[in-house]
Each structure stands twice: as C-alpha cells, then as structure tokens.
Amino acid sequence: MVDNFLKMGISCSTSFSTSLERRLALRDLSLGRPEFPIAGRLSGCFRPGRINMIIGPSGSGKTTLLLTLAGLIQPLDGKILWEESDIGHDVSIADIDSADKNSITGTNKVSRIDDISGSDNVAGIDSARDNGKIAFTNKPRFEIPWEPDHRCVGLAFQSPETMFFAPSVGEEVMFGLLESGLNAPDAENTGRAWLESWGLHPPEFWHRNPFHLSGGEKRRVALASATAFRPAMMLLDEPTAGLDLHGQAHLCSLLAEISKNHLIILVTHDPEMVIHQAGTILLMNNGNTRWFDNGRLFLKAALDNTELYPLPEWYQAALLPYGEIAEPPWPVAQEVRNFISSATDSKTVRK
C-alpha cells in the first residue's frame, strides 16, 4: 500500500494535495462472514474535505465496514479502490455555447456530459447544471486496490481508552509518531502540539498516567494518540460517546478542521452533532443502504420519510407544520427558531 501511495505522490503521514481529488471508492462491496452476511453491494465514495459518516441502528454493519476499511476484516466480495483525479472545474453555459467543443473534450480527461444547453450533447464530459454553471468531473487518473497499512490508517475503536498500554500520556501520544519514522525529539514536539489542540495542556498531562484521567480526558488522549501521526485516513468508531456537550462540540470542530486535508470516516449514533459539517453520509439498515452527498439531503429524506432514520423528536415536531422542506435547517435550536420565524413571516405553514 505504501508503494502505491508513493506512486500517486502521496505520503501516508501528510495531508492531501489541493489540486487533486482523492476518494475511497466501494464497488459492490459485501461485508460479514460467509455464513452470516451483514451488508452487500455497497457502492459509493468517501472523500476528504468534510467529515464522512456511517450511521444506522446497532447490528447494521457500521463497525464491520469500518474494520473492513482498516484491513482487519476481509470483504466477502467486491472492491475497495483508492482513486485520484484532477479536480473538476466550472465553466459557464455561455462559454460552452461559444467555445470549440472539440477543445473541451480533446484532452480526454473528462467523462461525459448531460444536457448542457438546449439539445446540445457533448460526449466526454460529466456535467451538472447549477446557477448557469457546468461542473466537470474527470476520470480517475489512478485507481488502485486499497491495501491498508498502519502508516496510512488511524483507527480508534469504541471506548479506545480501554486500550492504553503506555505508562504516561506522552508515551501514548508519541507511539504512532515514532512508528511513522520521526525521531524522539521531533515526535515529542509534534505530540505536545497535537495534545494541546485536543484541549489537553502538555505541562499538565504529558507525564500523567492515562488511566488516572477523567472519562472525557481519557477519550481525548485516546483519539489524539490514534491520529497524532496524521494518517491519510482516520477511522473513528463512536468518537463522541462519553464526552460532555462541550467536549463533543470541541471534538467535532477539530475533526472538521482535520478533514480539510485528510479522509475522516466516523461511525456515530448521533449524526446531528456533526451533520452540518458532513460530507458523504452512508445509512445502513438491515442490509439496505442509502448514500447522501451532504447533511441537508439526509435531513430532507429523513423528514419526508420518518421511518428512514429517527431524527430527534423535538426537531421533527417543530418542522411538522411546514410540510416538505426543500432545505431543512440544521437540528440546532437557534437554526430551527430562525427557520420557523422566516417561514411564519412568509406564511408557509401547512394548513
């Protein structure tokens, strides 16, 4: 896997380039054991840039998928691929109408086009119409099998604090950094800075025994240890469990910042905590799966079909009088209050 990353110009311990789009693609992936399949035919992509979420009821296969992505469980069937392509660019419809369309498709870096303007169709471009713009999506320049390596993947299990093995917080945080190749002085400097970003002041915590910390402090040390070497992919299973509201908000803010340059996939039973910062959302339920490109689309689908996913009762009750909502507010009290005020002023309450 490391060799494959190097071929693509990726260092496993550094962030992604902003000039390329990279994604983890699932192609007809089946999970579980031969005698007990859990989920099948998963096809979709997780991308860096925002927090990716896997949600669904207990027993639906969320953790199994996470462990499969980490390489700890082999899939029953299908493929996991690491893809890279040039980032698409936007061109106005007027530009396309006046341009030499052969020059647009001549590079052979684009896939196909659908209904650019009127009846015009140009083979070779994948487009989406949005406010007079066409978004071009390019074919992958690289498509390689995903073969996880401990230097490329950081995994935090449920209750990761139960897996402490070092006698001090500092040694716990430095372990992944040393394994990634840093020397001891650099590992300590990097580890101290990373621990500080998790709200744990190194002069106070560095030499303490991690087992003597509070529950919330243990969780933050465990997550910091699993991500200190900044792997290309970070897989987190229920990272907010056990944290108070302040700790959850701080964690979500930090993950959102990290996700700008790293691929983060987290399993959670509380998607409303990070839904406003979510990228791809995969909903798994009794063998059935649905993919959503962002949090708004997920909220709209769950509001339109209350059996899809149990959103907070107060949120559903507050929005019930307004029927189908094109762009639901985030499940935050102030956001909902602002929406109701605006909807009431425009008289959109359903009779």
C-alpha positions as CSV (number, residue, x, y, z in Angstrom):
1,M,0.0,0.0,0.0
2,V,2.8,2.4,0.9
3,D,4.4,1.8,-2.5
4,N,1.0,2.5,-4.2
5,F,0.7,5.8,-2.3
6,L,4.2,6.8,-3.3
7,K,3.4,6.1,-7.0
8,M,0.5,8.5,-6.6
9,G,2.6,11.1,-4.9
10,I,1.1,10.6,-1.5
11,S,3.0,10.5,1.7
12,C,1.0,8.4,4.2
13,S,1.6,10.8,7.1
14,T,0.9,14.0,5.2
15,S,-2.2,15.8,4.0
16,F,-3.7,15.6,0.5
17,S,-2.9,17.9,-2.3
18,T,-5.5,20.6,-3.0
19,S,-5.0,20.3,-6.8
20,L,-6.3,16.7,-6.9
21,E,-9.4,14.9,-5.8
22,R,-8.8,11.7,-4.0
23,R,-11.6,9.3,-2.8
24,L,-12.1,5.9,-1.3
25,A,-14.5,4.1,-3.6
26,L,-16.5,1.0,-2.7
27,R,-17.5,-1.1,-5.6
28,D,-20.2,-3.8,-4.9
29,L,-18.7,-4.4,-1.5
30,S,-20.2,-7.2,0.6
31,L,-19.5,-7.5,4.3
32,G,-19.7,-10.1,7.1
33,R,-18.9,-13.8,7.1
34,P,-19.9,-16.4,4.5
35,E,-22.4,-17.9,6.9
36,F,-23.6,-14.6,8.1
37,P,-23.5,-11.8,5.6
38,I,-24.3,-8.3,7.0
39,A,-24.5,-5.9,4.1
40,G,-23.9,-6.3,0.4
41,R,-23.5,-4.4,-2.8
42,L,-22.1,-1.2,-1.2
43,S,-21.2,1.2,-4.0
44,G,-20.2,4.8,-3.2
45,C,-17.3,7.1,-2.3
46,F,-15.9,8.8,0.8
47,R,-13.9,12.0,0.1
48,P,-11.6,14.3,2.1
49,G,-12.7,17.8,2.7
50,R,-15.6,17.2,5.1
51,I,-16.5,14.6,7.8
52,N,-17.9,11.4,6.3
53,M,-20.4,9.5,8.5
54,I,-21.7,5.9,8.7
55,I,-25.0,5.8,10.6
56,G,-27.7,3.2,11.3
57,P,-29.1,1.0,14.0
58,S,-27.0,-1.4,16.1
59,G,-26.2,-4.6,14.2
60,S,-26.4,-3.0,10.7
61,G,-22.7,-3.5,9.9
62,K,-21.3,0.0,10.6
63,T,-18.4,-1.2,12.7
64,T,-17.8,-4.2,10.4
65,L,-17.4,-1.7,7.5
66,L,-15.0,0.4,9.5
67,L,-12.9,-2.6,10.3
68,T,-13.0,-3.7,6.7
69,L,-11.7,-0.3,5.6
70,A,-9.0,-0.6,8.2
71,G,-8.0,-4.0,6.7
72,L,-8.8,-6.0,9.9
73,I,-11.7,-7.9,8.2
74,Q,-11.7,-9.1,4.6
75,P,-14.8,-8.3,2.5
76,L,-16.9,-11.2,1.2
77,D,-16.9,-9.7,-2.3
78,G,-16.4,-6.5,-4.2
79,K,-13.6,-4.0,-4.3
80,I,-12.2,-1.1,-2.3
81,L,-10.3,1.3,-4.5
82,W,-8.2,4.4,-4.0
83,E,-8.9,6.8,-6.8
84,E,-7.3,10.1,-7.8
85,S,-8.4,12.6,-10.4
86,D,-7.9,16.2,-11.3
87,I,-10.4,18.4,-9.5
88,G,-13.3,19.4,-11.8
89,H,-13.8,23.0,-12.8
90,D,-16.8,25.1,-13.5
91,V,-17.5,26.7,-16.9
92,S,-20.4,28.9,-17.8
93,I,-23.0,27.7,-20.2
94,A,-22.4,30.7,-22.4
95,D,-18.7,29.8,-22.5
96,I,-19.6,26.3,-23.7
97,D,-22.0,27.6,-26.3
98,S,-19.4,29.9,-27.8
99,A,-16.4,27.5,-27.4
100,D,-14.9,25.0,-29.6
101,K,-16.4,21.9,-28.0
102,N,-13.7,19.7,-29.5
103,S,-11.2,21.6,-27.5
104,I,-13.2,20.8,-24.3
105,T,-13.2,17.1,-24.9
106,G,-9.9,16.8,-26.7
107,T,-7.8,16.2,-23.5
108,N,-9.8,13.0,-22.8
109,K,-9.6,13.8,-19.1
110,V,-13.4,14.1,-18.7
111,S,-16.1,11.5,-18.8
112,R,-19.4,12.6,-20.2
113,I,-22.0,15.4,-20.5
114,D,-25.7,15.6,-19.9
115,D,-27.8,18.3,-21.4
116,I,-25.5,21.3,-21.4
117,S,-27.7,23.8,-23.2
118,G,-30.9,23.1,-25.1
119,S,-30.5,19.9,-27.1
120,D,-26.7,20.1,-27.2
121,N,-24.9,17.0,-26.0
122,V,-21.1,16.7,-26.0
123,A,-19.7,13.2,-25.4
124,G,-16.8,13.2,-23.0
125,I,-18.0,15.4,-20.1
126,D,-19.9,14.7,-16.9
127,S,-21.8,17.8,-16.1
128,A,-24.3,19.2,-13.5
129,R,-26.3,22.4,-14.1
130,D,-26.2,24.8,-11.2
131,N,-26.9,28.6,-11.5
132,G,-25.7,28.7,-15.1
133,K,-22.6,26.7,-14.4
134,I,-21.4,23.3,-15.5
135,A,-19.3,21.2,-13.1
136,F,-16.9,19.0,-14.9
137,T,-15.9,15.7,-13.3
138,N,-12.8,14.0,-14.5
139,K,-12.0,10.3,-14.9
140,P,-9.7,8.8,-12.3
141,R,-6.0,9.2,-13.2
142,F,-5.2,6.4,-10.7
143,E,-7.4,3.6,-9.5
144,I,-5.6,1.1,-7.2
145,P,-6.8,-1.5,-4.8
146,W,-7.0,-0.3,-1.2
147,E,-4.5,-2.2,0.9
148,P,-4.5,-0.6,4.3
149,D,-1.2,0.0,6.1
150,H,-0.7,1.0,9.7
151,R,1.3,4.1,8.5
152,C,-1.7,5.2,6.4
153,V,-4.7,4.5,8.6
154,G,-5.5,5.6,12.1
155,L,-8.3,3.6,13.8
156,A,-10.0,4.4,17.1
157,F,-12.3,1.6,18.3
158,Q,-15.3,2.2,20.6
159,S,-14.1,3.0,24.1
160,P,-10.4,3.4,22.8
161,E,-9.3,4.5,26.3
162,T,-9.5,0.8,27.3
163,M,-6.6,0.1,25.1
164,F,-4.0,2.3,26.8
165,F,-0.7,0.5,27.2
166,A,1.9,3.2,27.9
167,P,2.6,4.5,31.5
168,S,2.2,8.1,30.5
169,V,0.1,10.3,28.2
170,G,3.2,11.5,26.4
171,E,4.4,8.0,25.5
172,E,0.9,7.0,24.4
173,V,0.7,10.0,22.0
174,M,4.3,9.6,20.8
175,F,3.9,5.9,19.9
176,G,2.3,6.4,16.5
177,L,4.7,9.2,15.7
178,L,7.7,7.1,16.4
179,E,6.3,4.3,14.3
180,S,5.8,6.7,11.4
181,G,9.5,7.3,11.4
182,L,10.0,10.5,13.5
183,N,13.0,10.7,15.8
184,A,12.2,11.1,19.6
185,P,12.7,14.9,19.9
186,D,10.5,15.6,16.8
187,A,8.0,13.1,18.0
188,E,7.8,14.8,21.4
189,N,7.4,18.3,19.9
190,T,4.8,17.1,17.5
191,G,3.0,15.1,20.1
192,R,2.9,18.0,22.6
193,A,1.5,20.4,19.9
194,W,-1.1,17.8,18.9
195,L,-2.2,17.1,22.5
196,E,-2.6,20.8,23.1
197,S,-5.0,21.0,20.1
198,W,-7.2,18.5,21.9
199,G,-7.6,20.8,24.8
200,L,-5.0,18.9,27.0
201,H,-2.3,21.2,28.2
202,P,1.0,19.2,27.9
203,P,2.7,20.6,31.0
204,E,-0.3,19.3,33.0
205,F,-0.9,16.0,31.2
206,W,2.3,14.8,29.4
207,H,3.7,12.8,32.3
208,R,0.4,11.7,33.9
209,N,-0.8,8.1,33.8
210,P,-3.6,8.0,31.3
211,F,-5.6,5.6,33.5
212,H,-5.8,8.3,36.2
213,L,-7.6,10.8,34.0
214,S,-11.3,11.6,33.9
215,G,-13.5,9.8,31.3
216,G,-13.6,12.7,28.9
217,E,-9.8,13.3,29.2
218,K,-9.1,9.6,28.6
219,R,-11.2,9.7,25.4
220,R,-9.4,12.8,24.1
221,V,-6.0,11.2,24.8
222,A,-7.0,8.0,23.1
223,L,-8.2,9.9,20.0
224,A,-5.2,12.1,19.9
225,S,-2.9,9.1,20.1
226,A,-4.8,7.4,17.2
227,T,-4.4,10.5,15.0
228,A,-1.2,12.2,16.1
229,F,0.8,10.9,13.2
230,R,-1.8,12.4,10.8
231,P,-2.5,9.3,8.7
232,A,-4.1,9.8,5.3
233,M,-7.3,8.1,6.6
234,M,-8.8,8.4,10.1
235,L,-11.4,5.8,11.1
236,L,-13.3,6.7,14.3
237,D,-16.0,4.5,15.9
238,E,-18.3,6.5,18.1
239,P,-15.8,9.2,18.9
240,T,-18.2,11.5,20.8
241,A,-19.6,8.8,23.1
242,G,-18.8,9.5,26.7
243,L,-18.0,13.2,26.2
244,D,-20.0,16.0,27.6
245,L,-21.6,18.6,25.3
246,H,-18.6,20.9,25.5
247,G,-16.2,18.0,24.7
248,Q,-18.4,16.8,21.8
249,A,-18.5,20.3,20.3
250,H,-14.8,20.7,20.6
251,L,-14.1,17.3,19.1
252,C,-16.5,18.0,16.1
253,S,-14.8,21.3,15.5
254,L,-11.4,19.7,15.5
255,L,-12.4,16.9,13.2
256,A,-13.9,19.4,10.7
257,E,-10.6,21.2,10.6
258,I,-8.6,18.0,10.1
259,S,-11.0,16.7,7.4
260,K,-10.0,19.6,5.1
261,N,-6.8,17.7,4.3
262,H,-7.5,14.2,5.5
263,L,-10.1,11.5,4.9
264,I,-12.2,11.1,8.0
265,I,-14.9,8.4,8.3
266,L,-16.7,8.1,11.6
267,V,-19.4,5.8,12.9
268,T,-22.0,7.5,15.1
269,H,-25.4,7.2,16.6
270,D,-25.6,11.0,17.0
271,P,-25.3,12.4,13.4
272,E,-26.9,15.7,14.4
273,M,-23.7,16.5,16.3
274,V,-21.7,16.8,13.1
275,I,-24.3,16.8,10.3
276,H,-23.6,20.5,9.4
277,Q,-20.0,19.5,8.7
278,A,-20.8,16.2,7.0
279,G,-19.7,15.2,3.5
280,T,-20.9,11.7,2.4
281,I,-23.4,10.0,4.7
282,L,-23.9,6.3,4.4
283,L,-27.1,5.0,6.1
284,M,-27.0,1.2,6.8
285,N,-30.2,-0.5,8.0
286,N,-30.9,-4.3,7.9
287,G,-28.9,-4.9,4.7
288,N,-30.3,-1.8,3.0
289,T,-28.1,1.2,2.3
290,R,-28.5,4.7,1.1
291,W,-25.9,7.3,0.3
292,F,-26.3,11.1,0.7
293,D,-23.9,13.7,-0.6
294,N,-24.4,16.1,2.3
295,G,-26.3,16.6,5.6
296,R,-29.1,18.7,4.0
297,L,-30.1,15.9,1.7
298,F,-30.1,13.4,4.5
299,L,-32.2,15.6,6.7
300,K,-34.7,16.2,3.9
301,A,-35.0,12.5,3.2
302,A,-35.4,11.6,6.9
303,L,-38.1,14.3,7.4
304,D,-40.0,13.2,4.3
305,N,-39.9,9.6,5.5
306,T,-39.8,9.3,9.3
307,E,-39.1,5.5,9.0
308,L,-35.8,6.2,7.3
309,Y,-34.0,7.4,10.4
310,P,-35.1,8.6,13.8
311,L,-34.3,12.3,13.9
312,P,-34.7,14.0,17.3
313,E,-38.4,14.1,18.2
314,W,-38.3,17.9,19.1
315,Y,-36.8,18.6,15.6
316,Q,-39.5,16.6,13.8
317,A,-42.3,18.1,15.9
318,A,-41.1,21.6,15.3
319,L,-40.9,21.2,11.5
320,L,-44.0,19.1,11.0
321,P,-46.4,22.0,10.3
322,Y,-44.3,23.1,7.4
323,G,-44.7,20.1,5.2
324,E,-42.0,19.2,2.7
325,I,-39.0,21.5,3.2
326,A,-36.6,22.0,0.4
327,E,-33.6,22.9,2.6
328,P,-34.2,21.9,6.2
329,P,-32.5,23.8,9.0
330,W,-29.7,22.1,11.0
331,P,-31.0,20.3,14.1
332,V,-29.9,23.1,16.4
333,A,-32.4,25.2,18.4
334,Q,-31.4,28.6,17.1
335,E,-31.3,27.3,13.5
336,V,-34.8,25.9,13.8
337,R,-36.1,29.0,15.6
338,N,-34.8,31.2,12.7
339,F,-36.4,28.9,10.2
340,I,-39.8,29.0,11.9
341,S,-39.6,32.8,12.2
342,S,-38.8,33.1,8.5
343,A,-41.4,30.5,7.4
344,T,-44.1,32.1,9.6
345,D,-43.4,35.6,8.1
346,S,-43.7,34.1,4.6
347,K,-46.9,32.2,5.6
348,T,-45.6,28.8,4.6
349,V,-47.2,26.9,7.5
350,R,-49.2,23.9,6.2
351,K,-52.9,24.2,6.8
